[in-house]
Amino acid sequence: MESQNLNLINFDQLSELQRQLGSDSTVILIDRFKQELEGLISQISNFEKDQDDFETLIGSIHKSAGSSAALGISGVQQQLNIMETMAKTGNATEVFNELSRLMEIWQAAKAALIIKSLMQP
């Protein structure tokens, strides 16, 4: 499981962030990212194709992909990049189909962050 977690999260990048900002600030940033990503998951889950603005959804996916990249949460970033590309081609169905994969990756990433004491359970 540890080797799988290394693919999900770039711990070298996170360690550097901790060194620069301090552990407390890093934990706060990860908590904010958690809120952001879980909001995005909810946004995608509740998206109604005919009523909601697809461009706004693309922007939200892009923002969360950038946040995950900045924090070194690589698995989430890669999945969001896939979903963003699908969304930009207008393939809403595929975006929704990839949501379960995003949630699986996020659960695994959260577990790894909790083990490293970077997130509360």
Disulfide bonds with the S-S distance in Angstrom:
none
